[in-house]
Amino acid sequence: MKTYIKLALLFLCSATVSFTGLMAQETAPRAEQPGHETRLLQNLLQMDSDELASLRQTIERIEKMTPEEKKLLRKRIGTMHEMDPTRIKAMREKYEAIPQATREAMRQRWMEMTPEDRRAWRQKLREMSPEERNAAIEEEGFLPPPPRKEKKGPKPYREAQD
């Protein structure tokens, strides 16, 4: 399993890539782009409910970010735009292979940390080998506990043996 940082980045990038696809690719400021709002609205109207909910969650996360976090995310997205599309596709597939509950638990744990703690964790993870990263992620509780096995029913009655 890859590090949480990569997972968080992939999650944010996958959500923002679909959002940035909605935006016009021109370099002119938004106010100067003729029909920008209309094109954006047209694209939003073509999205299904799940896509709109995902977009809403992404916007809410962005609203909660500090200016420093936004700057870092812009830099990461810029790096993604420069990557080979096949590499991006492979990263997205690895991310999507992780169960939704696991991704959400990791994200929630990450968001509970202070920005300073997150910065320290990123630095710590950069210095570790992949095996050390996996162990650290498990030890620190980023992964959800394994599901409990439900009891199937009452234990059968057994006669006492003499």
C-alpha positions as CSV (number, residue, x, y, z in Angstrom):
1,M,0.0,0.0,0.0
2,K,1.3,3.4,-0.9
3,T,1.8,6.2,1.6
4,Y,-1.0,8.4,2.7
5,I,0.5,11.4,1.1
6,K,0.3,9.8,-2.3
7,L,-3.3,8.7,-1.6
8,A,-4.3,12.1,-0.5
9,L,-2.7,13.7,-3.5
10,L,-4.3,11.2,-5.9
11,F,-7.7,11.8,-4.3
12,L,-7.5,15.5,-4.5
13,C,-6.0,15.4,-8.0
14,S,-8.6,13.0,-9.3
15,A,-11.4,15.2,-7.9
16,T,-9.7,18.4,-9.1
17,V,-8.8,17.0,-12.5
18,S,-12.5,16.6,-13.3
19,F,-13.2,20.1,-11.9
20,T,-10.4,21.7,-13.9
21,G,-11.7,20.0,-17.0
22,L,-14.8,22.2,-16.5
23,M,-12.7,25.4,-16.5
24,A,-11.7,27.0,-19.8
25,Q,-8.1,26.4,-20.8
26,E,-7.5,29.9,-22.1
27,T,-5.0,32.1,-20.3
28,A,-7.2,35.2,-20.2
29,P,-8.7,36.2,-16.8
30,R,-12.1,34.7,-16.1
31,A,-13.9,38.0,-16.4
32,E,-12.5,38.4,-20.0
33,Q,-13.5,34.9,-21.1
34,P,-16.7,35.3,-23.1
35,G,-19.3,32.8,-22.0
36,H,-17.1,31.3,-19.3
37,E,-19.9,31.1,-16.7
38,T,-22.3,29.6,-19.3
39,R,-19.8,26.9,-20.3
40,L,-19.2,26.1,-16.7
41,L,-22.9,25.9,-16.0
42,Q,-23.4,23.7,-19.1
43,N,-20.8,21.3,-17.8
44,L,-22.2,21.2,-14.3
45,L,-25.7,20.4,-15.8
46,Q,-24.2,17.4,-17.6
47,M,-22.8,15.9,-14.4
48,D,-24.8,13.2,-12.5
49,S,-25.6,13.5,-8.8
50,D,-22.5,11.5,-7.7
51,E,-20.2,13.7,-9.7
52,L,-21.8,16.9,-8.3
53,A,-21.6,15.5,-4.7
54,S,-17.9,14.8,-5.2
55,L,-17.3,18.2,-6.7
56,R,-19.1,19.8,-3.7
57,Q,-16.9,17.9,-1.2
58,T,-13.8,19.0,-3.1
59,I,-14.9,22.6,-3.0
60,E,-15.6,22.3,0.7
61,R,-12.1,20.8,1.3
62,I,-10.6,23.6,-0.7
63,E,-12.5,26.2,1.3
64,K,-11.1,24.8,4.5
65,M,-7.5,24.9,3.3
66,T,-5.0,27.4,4.5
67,P,-3.3,29.6,1.8
68,E,-0.1,27.5,2.3
69,E,-2.0,24.3,1.6
70,K,-3.7,25.8,-1.5
71,K,-0.3,26.8,-2.8
72,L,1.1,23.4,-2.2
73,L,-1.9,21.8,-4.0
74,R,-1.5,24.1,-7.0
75,K,2.2,23.1,-7.2
76,R,1.3,19.3,-7.0
77,I,-1.4,19.7,-9.7
78,G,1.1,21.5,-11.9
79,T,3.4,18.6,-11.4
80,M,0.6,16.2,-12.4
81,H,0.0,18.2,-15.6
82,E,3.6,17.7,-16.6
83,M,3.5,13.9,-16.0
84,D,3.1,11.3,-18.6
85,P,-0.6,10.4,-19.0
86,T,0.0,6.7,-18.6
87,R,1.7,7.3,-15.2
88,I,-1.2,9.4,-14.1
89,K,-3.6,6.7,-15.1
90,A,-1.6,4.1,-13.2
91,M,-1.5,6.2,-10.1
92,R,-5.3,6.8,-10.3
93,E,-5.9,3.0,-10.7
94,K,-3.8,2.2,-7.7
95,Y,-5.7,4.8,-5.7
96,E,-9.1,3.5,-6.9
97,A,-8.1,0.0,-5.9
98,I,-8.0,1.0,-2.3
99,P,-11.4,0.4,-0.6
100,Q,-13.5,3.6,-0.1
101,A,-13.7,3.0,3.7
102,T,-9.9,2.8,3.9
103,R,-9.4,5.9,1.9
104,E,-11.9,7.8,4.0
105,A,-10.4,6.7,7.3
106,M,-7.0,7.7,6.1
107,R,-8.2,11.1,4.9
108,Q,-10.1,11.7,8.2
109,R,-7.1,10.8,10.3
110,W,-4.9,13.2,8.1
111,M,-7.4,16.1,8.4
112,E,-7.5,15.7,12.2
113,M,-3.8,16.5,12.3
114,T,-2.5,20.1,12.6
115,P,-0.7,21.6,9.6
116,E,2.6,21.4,11.5
117,D,2.0,17.7,12.2
118,R,1.2,17.0,8.6
119,R,4.3,18.8,7.4
120,A,6.4,16.8,9.9
121,W,4.7,13.5,8.7
122,R,5.4,14.4,5.0
123,Q,9.0,14.9,5.8
124,K,9.2,11.8,7.9
125,L,7.6,9.7,5.1
126,R,9.9,11.1,2.4
127,E,12.9,9.8,4.4
128,M,11.5,6.2,4.8
129,S,11.7,3.2,2.6
130,P,8.3,1.9,1.2
131,E,8.3,-0.9,3.8
132,E,9.0,1.5,6.7
133,R,6.2,3.8,5.4
134,N,3.7,1.0,5.3
135,A,4.6,0.0,8.9
136,A,4.5,3.6,10.1
137,I,1.1,4.2,8.5
138,E,-0.3,1.1,10.2
139,E,1.3,1.9,13.6
140,E,0.0,5.5,13.7
141,G,-3.6,4.3,13.1
142,F,-4.1,5.7,9.6
143,L,-5.6,2.5,8.4
144,P,-9.0,1.5,9.8
145,P,-9.1,-1.6,12.1
146,P,-10.0,-4.9,10.3
147,P,-13.7,-5.6,10.3
148,R,-15.0,-7.7,13.2
149,K,-16.3,-11.0,12.4
150,E,-20.0,-11.1,13.2
151,K,-21.2,-14.1,15.2
152,K,-23.5,-16.2,13.1
153,G,-25.8,-17.1,16.0
154,P,-25.8,-18.7,19.4
155,K,-23.4,-21.5,20.2
156,P,-25.1,-24.9,20.0
157,Y,-26.1,-26.6,23.2
158,R,-23.7,-29.3,24.2
159,E,-24.3,-31.8,26.9
160,A,-21.7,-31.9,29.6
161,Q,-19.4,-34.9,29.4
162,D,-18.7,-36.7,32.6
